[in-house]
């Protein structure tokens, strides 16, 4: 898989924040050396977060997110500002863009507090240095202007619970217009994000080079025409990275595939929708799991999701269950999220439950009305965003689980389906 084919959920997310006309869009174009973002002197040109996937050395595949101005006063301004702040939930690196002539404003400080609270690596980018009045040679123009910009409003502004920390915050003075110091800014951005050496692989750490792995992929009315869905593609790629062999079969071919192998497969991975059928065909001595459960592990929410699944047993009549997907897609007549899961959960609990659904970037901040949240595997969202969604549920004491773990629980095979990584699943 080349860098420009890397899924969005596996890319480093760089969020660009700041007031209107601070030069956010111009900065994106300068960093990428492309006319990605629309640039205008009219305030509020960017009205919604805009994502662009690209490669940015030395980080590699990234997503750059341009956000609306933090001081948007238009009719929908407050909603747009909320959208900008929501972007922080998926941001791995934040750039706060400040017009160097105007200095840091209260709006800048407010979002800087949130950035620091979330412990997001960040840089304050003082833009438009080319427009400053030329000072005498050798007087330290840039340093003077940065110090002046930092102190201009900051010295007179205090939030209810204190000021954000500026002393140790990394800064960079640039001109998006002329390209001054853009190279230095990119190097600084690259230094903020450590190598993801500790990132949990999808599956390759569970197998050895030369192992056989069987992937069970149903081809039904919900399957995309002419291609595999993203989780299946990513697992195949990860197995190849681990020097293992992947045999892809439909559920009707599974028994024949098991008999045909001279060496027993190290692992069988199935689509969660057919867990029950596959469980009946795979001998008990073989390891079995699902694509969705592998993603819960890779996204860092496996233990919480396993714990959350046990809440299904305690659901009562009228309880609210949120079923959430990280992407948007055309729903088929027998959709897993809106049709199959509600049906299976109701049969399992023998209760009349109230289901609500969200998809894509929409995930409610207020979750206390729900008795359980069942999330998809999250192949299209970043690890940071998945962990944020899970932690938000935990903060509000709402059990959080996912599709594959829920289905395994319903069919009584949760322990078996997490056996390949039992220590991680059960703490």
C-alpha positions, 0 to 999 in steps of 0.5 A: 500500500503506497502512502497516498493509499493509506486509510484516513484512520491510519494517518497523522491528523494535523489540525489548523486553528486560529481566528479568521484571516490569520492565514490558516488556509494560506499556511496549508497551501504553503506547507503542502506546496499546493493550492489545497485551501481556498484563500481570500481576504474576505473573513470567514472563507472557510465555513466548515472543517476541510480535510486533505490527505497527503504526504508530508515529510518526515511524517509520511501520510497525514490528514491536514484539517482546515477549520473555521475561524474561532471568532466567526460572528456570522449567523452560524458562527457558533456552530462553526466554532463548535465544529472547529473545536470538535476537530481536536478530538481527532487531532494528533498535532495542532497548529495555532495560527496567529496574525503576528501584527495582532497578537494572541487573542482571547479566542486563541487562548481559549482553544490553546487551553483545550489543546493543552488539556488534551495533551496534543503536541502543538505549535503557535505559528506567528504568520504574516511576518512579511507585512510587519514594518521593517525594523533596523538591521540587527535588532532582532526583529522576529524575536521582538515581534514574537514577544510583543505578539505573545504579550499583547493581549495575553497579559490582560486576559485570564480565563476562569481557571487560569491561563494556558502555559505559553512559556514552554510552548513551541513557536515559529514565525513564518510568512505563508505568502513568501514561504519564509521559515515554512521549511523550518515549520515543517521540520518542527512539526515533524519533531513533534510526533514520535515514531509510532513504534509502540502502535499495536498492529492489527494482526501480524504480531499474533502470527509467525512468518510462514503461518497460514491465516484464513479470512472468512468474508461473506459476499451478500447484499451488503458487500460492496460490488467488486471490492473488499471492505477496508478492514479486510484490505487492511488485515490482508496487508498487515498479514503480508507485512508479517510474512504470513499467508492469507487465504480468503474464502466465503463462509460456504468455502470454509470447511473445504479450506480447512481440509485443504491445508496441510498445516493448520491455520494459526488463526481464523478471522471472520466478519462478525456478522457470521460469527455463529456460523463460523464458530460452528465450523472452526474446530475448538483447538483453532484460534478464532476472532473477527475483523471488528475485534482486531480493530478494537485492539488496534485502536486501544479500546479492547479492554473497555469494549469487552467490559462494556459488552457485559452491560448488555445482560443488564439492559431493561425495557425502554433502555436507550442504546446508541449504535455509532459508526465512524463512517457514512455509507449507503445503508442496505436493506439488511444493514448491520448497524441499523437492522441486524444489531438491534434485532440481535440485541433485542433477542438477546436481552428479550427487552423492548429497547430504544435504539438511536444511530449516529454515523461519520463525524457525528458523535454526541458529547452528552451521552448520559441518557444512553445505557450502552454504546455499541460502536463499529470497529473504527477503521475510518477514524483515528486511534485518538478519536476512537479513544476519545469517544470511549473515554467520553462514555467512561466519564459519563458512566456509559458502557462502551463496546463494539460490533464484533465484541457485542456479537461474540457476547450474544453468541456466547463466544466472547472468551473464544474470540478474544483468546488470541489476546486474552491478557489484553482483553480482560486486563 
